[in-house]
Amino acid sequence: MDRTDRRIVQCLLRDGRASFRRIAEVAEVSEQTVARRYRALVADGAVRVRALPGHALPGDQTWFVRVRCRPDATDALADALAAREDTAYVSVTSGGSEIVCQARTGLRDQGGSVLQRLPRTARVLGFDACAVMHMYLGSGSKWLAFDDPLTDGQAALLHASDPRQPATTDRDGAPREQDGPLLAELARDGRAGVVELARACGWSKSRVSARLEELLAAGALRVAVDLAYPRFGFHAPAYLWLTVAPGRLNATGEALSAHPETTFAAAVTGSANLLVTVTCRTMDDLYSYVTTKVGALDAVHQVDVVPVLNRLKQAGTRLHAGRLIPA
């Protein structure tokens, strides 16, 4: 990826629905160039932008599961987990004998959730599950580990025009049954334009525009930008399971979530009470991250570093050969 590609992606990570015009101003290229490069990145499986529900449904719970299995069964089991709709991340780790899976359970489950199925799977030797108690999603919680990050001025330029108007009431921002077609189209393509969305929903363009702004402003929708990190030269993802002093768990989680290398941070149940996922360029960079940034936090008592050998699913999107596969 060249400098223009990286600037486009960094703009999207800050605002997944930023207009091509605003991105062009930051990238210092034409609007047509940005549009062409973005479509090429999507077609190459390097980038995917989606708009997803901002809040979990009542009764939903997110889990991280570490599954130990026979090495000769790892690939088949990981593929089966990745094919499930209730999993978001599936990775093979620990020399190929462990699978780390992020799964969701809810009140709608009728005995078929991942946690209920794993004990009955012959290929599984054992598993540990931890529930996510709190995710750290502060304003700085974005993966931005590029060698040439945007300057403060460039980041400000991205938001300098076309400001979004907040929703007028909480009720206006709450998802409604008639929002179904709009939400489905945005889940497929988070950058879908007003004309495309109006056609899919059978609504007027003004109604689509107003409703979309209401949902985004109320937090009922969040724009997620997914990257195929190897396409950008980052080949060392890892899970960090940390044991942190309980009284300093929140401050430690906030600090780690703000690091450019961090893709996810959450307080979890279990003996390791903080889970952080990071994506570094090389193993040397991962070593430097653990020894300098994590090692500088006094509240961290222990760290279990688990490198990812192969990621089959990421943020709900399947991967093949290091590329995102459209749904």
Disulfide bonds with the S-S distance in Angstrom:
none
